[in-house]
Amino acid sequence: MTIEAFQQLIDRMYSDKDRARGTPRTFMWLSEEIGELAAALAEGTREQKEEEFADVLAWLATLANVEGIDLTQAIRNKYGEGCPGCGSLICTCNEKP
């Protein structure tokens, strides 16, 4: 499944609820899921980690949908030509480890 297809799937399943909830509350849900991912990374099974990664991605797609952001285009714009810092496909800059 592509990122675009996943974002559309999430939109189809949850768009009415998501837009009614709004950005601040949706961001709080994403933050909670990131916390659950952190816990799974520290002590969880592989299955728990997979579930939490999926949840984080779903809530990120949800937030993007609420904000009207196409994640595929955003990724392409920022990373499609290589590292945003140095422009290389294999990063050579020292901005972030």
Gaussian input, Z-matrix of N, CA and C with variables (Angstrom, degrees):
# hf/3-21g

backbone

0 1
 N
 C     1     B1
 C     2     B2     1     A1
 N     3     B3     2     A2     1     D1
 C     4     B4     3     A3     2     D2
 C     5     B5     4     A4     3     D3
 N     6     B6     5     A5     4     D4
 C     7     B7     6     A6     5     D5
 C     8     B8     7     A7     6     D6
 N     9     B9     8     A8     7     D7
 C    10    B10     9     A9     8     D8
 C    11    B11    10    A10     9     D9
 N    12    B12    11    A11    10    D10
 C    13    B13    12    A12    11    D11
 C    14    B14    13    A13    12    D12
 N    15    B15    14    A14    13    D13
 C    16    B16    15    A15    14    D14
 C    17    B17    16    A16    15    D15
 N    18    B18    17    A17    16    D16
 C    19    B19    18    A18    17    D17
 C    20    B20    19    A19    18    D18
 N    21    B21    20    A20    19    D19
 C    22    B22    21    A21    20    D20
 C    23    B23    22    A22    21    D21
 N    24    B24    23    A23    22    D22
 C    25    B25    24    A24    23    D23
 C    26    B26    25    A25    24    D24
 N    27    B27    26    A26    25    D25
 C    28    B28    27    A27    26    D26
 C    29    B29    28    A28    27    D27
 N    30    B30    29    A29    28    D28
 C    31    B31    30    A30    29    D29
 C    32    B32    31    A31    30    D30
 N    33    B33    32    A32    31    D31
 C    34    B34    33    A33    32    D32
 C    35    B35    34    A34    33    D33
 N    36    B36    35    A35    34    D34
 C    37    B37    36    A36    35    D35
 C    38    B38    37    A37    36    D36
 N    39    B39    38    A38    37    D37
 C    40    B40    39    A39    38    D38
 C    41    B41    40    A40    39    D39
 N    42    B42    41    A41    40    D40
 C    43    B43    42    A42    41    D41
 C    44    B44    43    A43    42    D42
 N    45    B45    44    A44    43    D43
 C    46    B46    45    A45    44    D44
 C    47    B47    46    A46    45    D45
 N    48    B48    47    A47    46    D46
 C    49    B49    48    A48    47    D47
 C    50    B50    49    A49    48    D48
 N    51    B51    50    A50    49    D49
 C    52    B52    51    A51    50    D50
 C    53    B53    52    A52    51    D51
 N    54    B54    53    A53    52    D52
 C    55    B55    54    A54    53    D53
 C    56    B56    55    A55    54    D54
 N    57    B57    56    A56    55    D55
 C    58    B58    57    A57    56    D56
 C    59    B59    58    A58    57    D57
 N    60    B60    59    A59    58    D58
 C    61    B61    60    A60    59    D59
 C    62    B62    61    A61    60    D60
 N    63    B63    62    A62    61    D61
 C    64    B64    63    A63    62    D62
 C    65    B65    64    A64    63    D63
 N    66    B66    65    A65    64    D64
 C    67    B67    66    A66    65    D65
 C    68    B68    67    A67    66    D66
 N    69    B69    68    A68    67    D67
 C    70    B70    69    A69    68    D68
 C    71    B71    70    A70    69    D69
 N    72    B72    71    A71    70    D70
 C    73    B73    72    A72    71    D71
 C    74    B74    73    A73    72    D72
 N    75    B75    74    A74    73    D73
 C    76    B76    75    A75    74    D74
 C    77    B77    76    A76    75    D75
 N    78    B78    77    A77    76    D76
 C    79    B79    78    A78    77    D77
 C    80    B80    79    A79    78    D78
 N    81    B81    80    A80    79    D79
 C    82    B82    81    A81    80    D80
 C    83    B83    82    A82    81    D81
 N    84    B84    83    A83    82    D82
 C    85    B85    84    A84    83    D83
 C    86    B86    85    A85    84    D84
 N    87    B87    86    A86    85    D85
 C    88    B88    87    A87    86    D86
 C    89    B89    88    A88    87    D87
 N    90    B90    89    A89    88    D88
 C    91    B91    90    A90    89    D89
 C    92    B92    91    A91    90    D90
 N    93    B93    92    A92    91    D91
 C    94    B94    93    A93    92    D92
 C    95    B95    94    A94    93    D93
 N    96    B96    95    A95    94    D94
 C    97    B97    96    A96    95    D95
 C    98    B98    97    A97    96    D96
 N    99    B99    98    A98    97    D97
 C   100   B100    99    A99    98    D98
 C   101   B101   100   A100    99    D99
 N   102   B102   101   A101   100   D100
 C   103   B103   102   A102   101   D101
 C   104   B104   103   A103   102   D102
 N   105   B105   104   A104   103   D103
 C   106   B106   105   A105   104   D104
 C   107   B107   106   A106   105   D105
 N   108   B108   107   A107   106   D106
 C   109   B109   108   A108   107   D107
 C   110   B110   109   A109   108   D108
 N   111   B111   110   A110   109   D109
 C   112   B112   111   A111   110   D110
 C   113   B113   112   A112   111   D111
 N   114   B114   113   A113   112   D112
 C   115   B115   114   A114   113   D113
 C   116   B116   115   A115   114   D114
 N   117   B117   116   A116   115   D115
 C   118   B118   117   A117   116   D116
 C   119   B119   118   A118   117   D117
 N   120   B120   119   A119   118   D118
 C   121   B121   120   A120   119   D119
 C   122   B122   121   A121   120   D120
 N   123   B123   122   A122   121   D121
 C   124   B124   123   A123   122   D122
 C   125   B125   124   A124   123   D123
 N   126   B126   125   A125   124   D124
 C   127   B127   126   A126   125   D125
 C   128   B128   127   A127   126   D126
 N   129   B129   128   A128   127   D127
 C   130   B130   129   A129   128   D128
 C   131   B131   130   A130   129   D129
 N   132   B132   131   A131   130   D130
 C   133   B133   132   A132   131   D131
 C   134   B134   133   A133   132   D132
 N   135   B135   134   A134   133   D133
 C   136   B136   135   A135   134   D134
 C   137   B137   136   A136   135   D135
 N   138   B138   137   A137   136   D136
 C   139   B139   138   A138   137   D137
 C   140   B140   139   A139   138   D138
 N   141   B141   140   A140   139   D139
 C   142   B142   141   A141   140   D140
 C   143   B143   142   A142   141   D141
 N   144   B144   143   A143   142   D142
 C   145   B145   144   A144   143   D143
 C   146   B146   145   A145   144   D144
 N   147   B147   146   A146   145   D145
 C   148   B148   147   A147   146   D146
 C   149   B149   148   A148   147   D147
 N   150   B150   149   A149   148   D148
 C   151   B151   150   A150   149   D149
 C   152   B152   151   A151   150   D150
 N   153   B153   152   A152   151   D151
 C   154   B154   153   A153   152   D152
 C   155   B155   154   A154   153   D153
 N   156   B156   155   A155   154   D154
 C   157   B157   156   A156   155   D155
 C   158   B158   157   A157   156   D156
 N   159   B159   158   A158   157   D157
 C   160   B160   159   A159   158   D158
 C   161   B161   160   A160   159   D159
 N   162   B162   161   A161   160   D160
 C   163   B163   162   A162   161   D161
 C   164   B164   163   A163   162   D162
 N   165   B165   164   A164   163   D163
 C   166   B166   165   A165   164   D164
 C   167   B167   166   A166   165   D165
 N   168   B168   167   A167   166   D166
 C   169   B169   168   A168   167   D167
 C   170   B170   169   A169   168   D168
 N   171   B171   170   A170   169   D169
 C   172   B172   171   A171   170   D170
 C   173   B173   172   A172   171   D171
 N   174   B174   173   A173   172   D172
 C   175   B175   174   A174   173   D173
 C   176   B176   175   A175   174   D174
 N   177   B177   176   A176   175   D175
 C   178   B178   177   A177   176   D176
 C   179   B179   178   A178   177   D177
 N   180   B180   179   A179   178   D178
 C   181   B181   180   A180   179   D179
 C   182   B182   181   A181   180   D180
 N   183   B183   182   A182   181   D181
 C   184   B184   183   A183   182   D182
 C   185   B185   184   A184   183   D183
 N   186   B186   185   A185   184   D184
 C   187   B187   186   A186   185   D185
 C   188   B188   187   A187   186   D186
 N   189   B189   188   A188   187   D187
 C   190   B190   189   A189   188   D188
 C   191   B191   190   A190   189   D189
 N   192   B192   191   A191   190   D190
 C   193   B193   192   A192   191   D191
 C   194   B194   193   A193   192   D192
 N   195   B195   194   A194   193   D193
 C   196   B196   195   A195   194   D194
 C   197   B197   196   A196   195   D195
 N   198   B198   197   A197   196   D196
 C   199   B199   198   A198   197   D197
 C   200   B200   199   A199   198   D198
 N   201   B201   200   A200   199   D199
 C   202   B202   201   A201   200   D200
 C   203   B203   202   A202   201   D201
 N   204   B204   203   A203   202   D202
 C   205   B205   204   A204   203   D203
 C   206   B206   205   A205   204   D204
 N   207   B207   206   A206   205   D205
 C   208   B208   207   A207   206   D206
 C   209   B209   208   A208   207   D207
 N   210   B210   209   A209   208   D208
 C   211   B211   210   A210   209   D209
 C   212   B212   211   A211   210   D210
 N   213   B213   212   A212   211   D211
 C   214   B214   213   A213   212   D212
 C   215   B215   214   A214   213   D213
 N   216   B216   215   A215   214   D214
 C   217   B217   216   A216   215   D215
 C   218   B218   217   A217   216   D216
 N   219   B219   218   A218   217   D217
 C   220   B220   219   A219   218   D218
 C   221   B221   220   A220   219   D219
 N   222   B222   221   A221   220   D220
 C   223   B223   222   A222   221   D221
 C   224   B224   223   A223   222   D222
 N   225   B225   224   A224   223   D223
 C   226   B226   225   A225   224   D224
 C   227   B227   226   A226   225   D225
 N   228   B228   227   A227   226   D226
 C   229   B229   228   A228   227   D227
 C   230   B230   229   A229   228   D228
 N   231   B231   230   A230   229   D229
 C   232   B232   231   A231   230   D230
 C   233   B233   232   A232   231   D231
 N   234   B234   233   A233   232   D232
 C   235   B235   234   A234   233   D233
 C   236   B236   235   A235   234   D234
 N   237   B237   236   A236   235   D235
 C   238   B238   237   A237   236   D236
 C   239   B239   238   A238   237   D237
 N   240   B240   239   A239   238   D238
 C   241   B241   240   A240   239   D239
 C   242   B242   241   A241   240   D240
 N   243   B243   242   A242   241   D241
 C   244   B244   243   A243   242   D242
 C   245   B245   244   A244   243   D243
 N   246   B246   245   A245   244   D244
 C   247   B247   246   A246   245   D245
 C   248   B248   247   A247   246   D246
 N   249   B249   248   A248   247   D247
 C   250   B250   249   A249   248   D248
 C   251   B251   250   A250   249   D249
 N   252   B252   251   A251   250   D250
 C   253   B253   252   A252   251   D251
 C   254   B254   253   A253   252   D252
 N   255   B255   254   A254   253   D253
 C   256   B256   255   A255   254   D254
 C   257   B257   256   A256   255   D255
 N   258   B258   257   A257   256   D256
 C   259   B259   258   A258   257   D257
 C   260   B260   259   A259   258   D258
 N   261   B261   260   A260   259   D259
 C   262   B262   261   A261   260   D260
 C   263   B263   262   A262   261   D261
 N   264   B264   263   A263   262   D262
 C   265   B265   264   A264   263   D263
 C   266   B266   265   A265   264   D264
 N   267   B267   266   A266   265   D265
 C   268   B268   267   A267   266   D266
 C   269   B269   268   A268   267   D267
 N   270   B270   269   A269   268   D268
 C   271   B271   270   A270   269   D269
 C   272   B272   271   A271   270   D270
 N   273   B273   272   A272   271   D271
 C   274   B274   273   A273   272   D272
 C   275   B275   274   A274   273   D273
 N   276   B276   275   A275   274   D274
 C   277   B277   276   A276   275   D275
 C   278   B278   277   A277   276   D276
 N   279   B279   278   A278   277   D277
 C   280   B280   279   A279   278   D278
 C   281   B281   280   A280   279   D279
 N   282   B282   281   A281   280   D280
 C   283   B283   282   A282   281   D281
 C   284   B284   283   A283   282   D282
 N   285   B285   284   A284   283   D283
 C   286   B286   285   A285   284   D284
 C   287   B287   286   A286   285   D285
 N   288   B288   287   A287   286   D286
 C   289   B289   288   A288   287   D287
 C   290   B290   289   A289   288   D288

   B1=1.4462
   B2=1.5271
   B3=1.3063
   B4=1.4616
   B5=1.5209
   B6=1.3071
   B7=1.4664
   B8=1.5305
   B9=1.3221
   B10=1.4656
   B11=1.5292
   B12=1.3212
   B13=1.4644
   B14=1.5278
   B15=1.3327
   B16=1.4622
   B17=1.5253
   B18=1.3204
   B19=1.4612
   B20=1.5283
   B21=1.3245
   B22=1.4655
   B23=1.5248
   B24=1.3211
   B25=1.4611
   B26=1.5262
   B27=1.3176
   B28=1.4643
   B29=1.5261
   B30=1.3096
   B31=1.4661
   B32=1.5257
   B33=1.3222
   B34=1.4635
   B35=1.5285
   B36=1.3167
   B37=1.4635
   B38=1.5283
   B39=1.3499
   B40=1.4567
   B41=1.5238
   B42=1.3242
   B43=1.4719
   B44=1.5268
   B45=1.3252
   B46=1.4673
   B47=1.5298
   B48=1.3259
   B49=1.4707
   B50=1.5292
   B51=1.3339
   B52=1.4648
   B53=1.5232
   B54=1.2983
   B55=1.4614
   B56=1.5278
   B57=1.3230
   B58=1.4725
   B59=1.5298
   B60=1.3280
   B61=1.4673
   B62=1.5232
   B63=1.3183
   B64=1.4572
   B65=1.5153
   B66=1.3056
   B67=1.4639
   B68=1.5287
   B69=1.3312
   B70=1.4765
   B71=1.5312
   B72=1.3188
   B73=1.4670
   B74=1.5296
   B75=1.3244
   B76=1.4605
   B77=1.5195
   B78=1.3254
   B79=1.4698
   B80=1.5266
   B81=1.3105
   B82=1.4671
   B83=1.5276
   B84=1.3321
   B85=1.4727
   B86=1.5221
   B87=1.3481
   B88=1.4639
   B89=1.5293
   B90=1.3051
   B91=1.4691
   B92=1.5253
   B93=1.3146
   B94=1.4638
   B95=1.5256
   B96=1.3173
   B97=1.4693
   B98=1.5210
   B99=1.3251
   B100=1.4647
   B101=1.5269
   B102=1.3169
   B103=1.4604
   B104=1.5188
   B105=1.3307
   B106=1.4636
   B107=1.5293
   B108=1.3270
   B109=1.4640
   B110=1.5239
   B111=1.3154
   B112=1.4680
   B113=1.5289
   B114=1.3100
   B115=1.4618
   B116=1.5230
   B117=1.3229
   B118=1.4627
   B119=1.5254
   B120=1.3278
   B121=1.4653
   B122=1.5193
   B123=1.3237
   B124=1.4629
   B125=1.5156
   B126=1.3370
   B127=1.4593
   B128=1.5181
   B129=1.3173
   B130=1.4540
   B131=1.5139
   B132=1.3121
   B133=1.4646
   B134=1.5276
   B135=1.2957
   B136=1.4667
   B137=1.5329
   B138=1.3134
   B139=1.4702
   B140=1.5279
   B141=1.3223
   B142=1.4707
   B143=1.5287
   B144=1.3369
   B145=1.4625
   B146=1.5213
   B147=1.3331
   B148=1.4610
   B149=1.5269
   B150=1.3285
   B151=1.4644
   B152=1.5242
   B153=1.3126
   B154=1.4622
   B155=1.5283
   B156=1.3334
   B157=1.4658
   B158=1.5284
   B159=1.3236
   B160=1.4701
   B161=1.5216
   B162=1.3276
   B163=1.4616
   B164=1.5217
   B165=1.3330
   B166=1.4686
   B167=1.5263
   B168=1.3217
   B169=1.4621
   B170=1.5302
   B171=1.3299
   B172=1.4663
   B173=1.5194
   B174=1.3313
   B175=1.4558
   B176=1.5204
   B177=1.3252
   B178=1.4604
   B179=1.5310
   B180=1.3288
   B181=1.4713
   B182=1.5181
   B183=1.3167
   B184=1.4559
   B185=1.5244
   B186=1.3164
   B187=1.4642
   B188=1.5305
   B189=1.3079
   B190=1.4681
   B191=1.5234
   B192=1.3200
   B193=1.4622
   B194=1.5203
   B195=1.3165
   B196=1.4702
   B197=1.5283
   B198=1.3341
   B199=1.4645
   B200=1.5283
   B201=1.3418
   B202=1.4526
   B203=1.5221
   B204=1.3253
   B205=1.4642
   B206=1.5244
   B207=1.3139
   B208=1.4584
   B209=1.5280
   B210=1.3205
   B211=1.4623
   B212=1.5273
   B213=1.3130
   B214=1.4631
   B215=1.5227
   B216=1.3163
   B217=1.4600
   B218=1.5267
   B219=1.3293
   B220=1.4646
   B221=1.5289
   B222=1.3305
   B223=1.4664
   B224=1.5175
   B225=1.3204
   B226=1.4663
   B227=1.5233
   B228=1.3285
   B229=1.4648
   B230=1.5252
   B231=1.3283
   B232=1.4643
   B233=1.5293
   B234=1.3401
   B235=1.4692
   B236=1.5273
   B237=1.3182
   B238=1.4548
   B239=1.5119
   B240=1.3213
   B241=1.4651
   B242=1.5203
   B243=1.3254
   B244=1.4602
   B245=1.5180
   B246=1.3085
   B247=1.4640
   B248=1.5266
   B249=1.3301
   B250=1.4607
   B251=1.5325
   B252=1.3213
   B253=1.4649
   B254=1.5112
   B255=1.3304
   B256=1.4734
   B257=1.5210
   B258=1.3216
   B259=1.4596
   B260=1.5145
   B261=1.3138
   B262=1.4659
   B263=1.5242
   B264=1.3398
   B265=1.4606
   B266=1.5194
   B267=1.3122
   B268=1.4607
   B269=1.5182
   B270=1.3069
   B271=1.4643
   B272=1.5310
   B273=1.3330
   B274=1.4629
   B275=1.5226
   B276=1.3175
   B277=1.4698
   B278=1.5287
   B279=1.3073
   B280=1.4595
   B281=1.5215
   B282=1.3427
   B283=1.4630
   B284=1.5221
   B285=1.3408
   B286=1.4548
   B287=1.5176
   B288=1.3311
   B289=1.4786
   B290=1.5175
   A1=108.47
   A2=116.63
   A3=120.77
   A4=110.49
   A5=115.82
   A6=120.02
   A7=109.37
   A8=116.36
   A9=120.39
   A10=111.52
   A11=117.16
   A12=121.04
   A13=110.65
   A14=116.67
   A15=119.93
   A16=110.72
   A17=117.07
   A18=120.32
   A19=110.42
   A20=117.23
   A21=120.82
   A22=111.12
   A23=117.24
   A24=121.50
   A25=110.75
   A26=116.32
   A27=120.88
   A28=109.79
   A29=116.95
   A30=120.82
   A31=110.94
   A32=116.15
   A33=120.59
   A34=111.14
   A35=117.33
   A36=121.07
   A37=113.02
   A38=116.42
   A39=118.63
   A40=116.05
   A41=119.54
   A42=120.77
   A43=114.04
   A44=118.37
   A45=119.34
   A46=111.15
   A47=116.53
   A48=120.74
   A49=111.04
   A50=115.28
   A51=120.29
   A52=111.58
   A53=117.21
   A54=120.22
   A55=111.14
   A56=116.80
   A57=120.26
   A58=110.67
   A59=116.93
   A60=121.36
   A61=110.34
   A62=117.02
   A63=121.33
   A64=114.04
   A65=114.22
   A66=121.71
   A67=113.68
   A68=120.04
   A69=118.18
   A70=113.19
   A71=117.57
   A72=119.58
   A73=111.54
   A74=116.59
   A75=119.41
   A76=110.10
   A77=116.64
   A78=120.35
   A79=110.52
   A80=117.75
   A81=120.45
   A82=110.75
   A83=117.11
   A84=120.07
   A85=110.45
   A86=116.68
   A87=120.21
   A88=110.13
   A89=116.52
   A90=120.90
   A91=111.37
   A92=116.88
   A93=120.73
   A94=110.41
   A95=116.28
   A96=119.66
   A97=111.70
   A98=117.33
   A99=120.06
   A100=109.62
   A101=117.26
   A102=120.99
   A103=112.08
   A104=116.58
   A105=120.38
   A106=110.58
   A107=116.98
   A108=120.18
   A109=110.00
   A110=116.84
   A111=120.35
   A112=110.58
   A113=116.78
   A114=120.38
   A115=111.08
   A116=117.01
   A117=120.42
   A118=111.11
   A119=117.08
   A120=120.01
   A121=111.48
   A122=115.94
   A123=120.22
   A124=112.34
   A125=117.26
   A126=119.05
   A127=115.20
   A128=118.29
   A129=120.46
   A130=114.72
   A131=113.40
   A132=120.90
   A133=108.60
   A134=116.61
   A135=121.01
   A136=110.11
   A137=116.82
   A138=121.14
   A139=111.19
   A140=117.46
   A141=121.02
   A142=110.83
   A143=116.69
   A144=120.30
   A145=110.42
   A146=117.44
   A147=120.99
   A148=111.11
   A149=116.18
   A150=120.43
   A151=111.43
   A152=116.59
   A153=119.86
   A154=111.84
   A155=117.34
   A156=119.31
   A157=109.76
   A158=116.44
   A159=120.53
   A160=111.04
   A161=117.20
   A162=120.50
   A163=111.78
   A164=117.00
   A165=120.28
   A166=109.98
   A167=116.38
   A168=119.46
   A169=111.21
   A170=117.24
   A171=120.87
   A172=111.28
   A173=117.19
   A174=119.67
   A175=111.92
   A176=118.14
   A177=120.82
   A178=109.69
   A179=116.74
   A180=120.93
   A181=110.37
   A182=117.08
   A183=121.39
   A184=110.95
   A185=116.06
   A186=120.65
   A187=110.27
   A188=116.95
   A189=120.38
   A190=110.45
   A191=117.79
   A192=120.82
   A193=111.59
   A194=116.84
   A195=120.75
   A196=110.09
   A197=116.01
   A198=121.17
   A199=113.81
   A200=116.91
   A201=120.37
   A202=113.97
   A203=116.49
   A204=122.43
   A205=109.34
   A206=116.72
   A207=122.95
   A208=106.88
   A209=116.67
   A210=120.59
   A211=112.42
   A212=117.28
   A213=119.72
   A214=110.61
   A215=116.76
   A216=120.33
   A217=111.17
   A218=116.72
   A219=120.18
   A220=110.99
   A221=116.39
   A222=120.95
   A223=110.46
   A224=115.58
   A225=120.23
   A226=110.35
   A227=116.76
   A228=120.70
   A229=111.96
   A230=116.91
   A231=119.62
   A232=113.24
   A233=117.50
   A234=120.61
   A235=114.45
   A236=118.17
   A237=121.71
   A238=115.37
   A239=117.10
   A240=120.85
   A241=112.40
   A242=117.06
   A243=121.26
   A244=110.89
   A245=115.17
   A246=121.91
   A247=109.84
   A248=117.85
   A249=119.61
   A250=113.65
   A251=117.18
   A252=120.90
   A253=113.68
   A254=115.89
   A255=119.41
   A256=113.15
   A257=117.48
   A258=121.10
   A259=114.68
   A260=118.01
   A261=121.28
   A262=110.57
   A263=115.15
   A264=118.77
   A265=111.18
   A266=117.20
   A267=121.82
   A268=105.18
   A269=116.49
   A270=122.31
   A271=111.43
   A272=114.65
   A273=121.62
   A274=112.02
   A275=116.09
   A276=118.05
   A277=110.46
   A278=115.09
   A279=121.07
   A280=112.02
   A281=118.03
   A282=120.88
   A283=112.54
   A284=117.18
   A285=121.73
   A286=108.12
   A287=116.48
   A288=119.37
   A289=111.69
   D1=135.69
   D2=177.73
   D3=-81.79
   D4=164.68
   D5=175.45
   D6=-61.15
   D7=-41.92
   D8=179.50
   D9=-60.47
   D10=-46.09
   D11=179.66
   D12=-64.27
   D13=-39.87
   D14=179.23
   D15=-65.09
   D16=-44.47
   D17=179.22
   D18=-60.95
   D19=-40.79
   D20=178.12
   D21=-66.43
   D22=-39.07
   D23=177.59
   D24=-60.97
   D25=-48.24
   D26=178.88
   D27=-60.69
   D28=-42.02
   D29=178.88
   D30=-62.07
   D31=-44.19
   D32=-179.68
   D33=-63.43
   D34=-40.16
   D35=-177.10
   D36=-74.19
   D37=-38.82
   D38=-165.93
   D39=-127.20
   D40=4.44
   D41=-167.48
   D42=-55.94
   D43=-42.60
   D44=-178.05
   D45=-62.81
   D46=-47.17
   D47=178.75
   D48=-62.80
   D49=-43.66
   D50=-175.43
   D51=-63.70
   D52=-46.72
   D53=-178.77
   D54=-67.47
   D55=-34.60
   D56=176.95
   D57=-67.22
   D58=-34.98
   D59=179.98
   D60=-69.86
   D61=-38.49
   D62=178.62
   D63=85.23
   D64=171.98
   D65=-174.88
   D66=-64.97
   D67=-51.18
   D68=-175.31
   D69=-58.72
   D70=-44.85
   D71=-178.42
   D72=-72.51
   D73=-33.63
   D74=176.88
   D75=-65.86
   D76=-40.94
   D77=177.30
   D78=-62.52
   D79=-37.69
   D80=177.50
   D81=-62.65
   D82=-40.36
   D83=177.06
   D84=-62.98
   D85=-43.85
   D86=177.44
   D87=-58.72
   D88=-44.89
   D89=179.62
   D90=-60.53
   D91=-41.21
   D92=178.13
   D93=-62.63
   D94=-42.21
   D95=179.28
   D96=-65.77
   D97=-35.10
   D98=176.51
   D99=-64.13
   D100=-38.52
   D101=175.26
   D102=-62.62
   D103=-40.89
   D104=177.88
   D105=-66.28
   D106=-35.92
   D107=176.18
   D108=-64.91
   D109=-42.00
   D110=178.77
   D111=-59.06
   D112=-43.24
   D113=178.94
   D114=-65.06
   D115=-41.17
   D116=179.10
   D117=-65.64
   D118=-38.90
   D119=177.86
   D120=-63.92
   D121=-35.04
   D122=-178.64
   D123=-74.47
   D124=-39.93
   D125=-170.77
   D126=-140.17
   D127=-1.07
   D128=-171.80
   D129=-85.13
   D130=167.24
   D131=174.23
   D132=-78.37
   D133=169.43
   D134=176.79
   D135=-58.92
   D136=-42.09
   D137=179.29
   D138=-61.23
   D139=-43.87
   D140=178.37
   D141=-63.36
   D142=-40.91
   D143=178.21
   D144=-62.42
   D145=-44.99
   D146=179.00
   D147=-59.45
   D148=-44.48
   D149=179.88
   D150=-61.60
   D151=-42.17
   D152=-178.11
   D153=-71.81
   D154=-37.35
   D155=173.76
   D156=-59.61
   D157=-44.07
   D158=179.25
   D159=-62.76
   D160=-42.04
   D161=178.93
   D162=-63.12
   D163=-43.45
   D164=179.26
   D165=-61.67
   D166=-44.63
   D167=179.44
   D168=-63.77
   D169=-39.77
   D170=178.60
   D171=-63.14
   D172=-43.26
   D173=-179.67
   D174=-72.46
   D175=-30.10
   D176=173.83
   D177=-66.12
   D178=-43.67
   D179=176.61
   D180=-62.67
   D181=-39.99
   D182=177.60
   D183=-59.99
   D184=-48.33
   D185=-179.75
   D186=-61.93
   D187=-42.49
   D188=177.59
   D189=-61.61
   D190=-41.24
   D191=177.96
   D192=-62.61
   D193=-44.73
   D194=179.36
   D195=-59.83
   D196=-37.30
   D197=-178.41
   D198=-87.79
   D199=-3.71
   D200=-179.93
   D201=72.45
   D202=31.99
   D203=-178.93
   D204=-103.32
   D205=127.98
   D206=173.66
   D207=-86.06
   D208=108.78
   D209=-175.97
   D210=-61.62
   D211=-39.24
   D212=179.48
   D213=-60.17
   D214=-45.09
   D215=179.63
   D216=-67.70
   D217=-39.57
   D218=178.58
   D219=-61.55
   D220=-42.50
   D221=178.13
   D222=-65.06
   D223=-45.20
   D224=179.65
   D225=-60.31
   D226=-44.62
   D227=-178.91
   D228=-62.44
   D229=-40.93
   D230=-174.60
   D231=-86.61
   D232=-39.64
   D233=-171.72
   D234=-118.07
   D235=-0.43
   D236=-174.60
   D237=-64.85
   D238=-23.81
   D239=-179.49
   D240=-105.35
   D241=2.36
   D242=-178.93
   D243=121.85
   D244=-162.90
   D245=-178.80
   D246=-59.05
   D247=129.38
   D248=178.16
   D249=-63.29
   D250=-22.37
   D251=-179.68
   D252=-81.51
   D253=-52.40
   D254=-175.00
   D255=-108.51
   D256=-14.73
   D257=178.98
   D258=83.90
   D259=-1.73
   D260=-178.70
   D261=-87.74
   D262=151.25
   D263=174.76
   D264=-70.27
   D265=-28.65
   D266=171.21
   D267=-112.02
   D268=111.50
   D269=-172.18
   D270=-56.96
   D271=133.16
   D272=176.32
   D273=-122.97
   D274=5.34
   D275=-178.60
   D276=-90.40
   D277=167.96
   D278=-178.92
   D279=-111.66
   D280=18.14
   D281=-176.88
   D282=-64.85
   D283=-44.30
   D284=179.33
   D285=-137.61
   D286=142.09
   D287=-179.68
   D288=-68.41

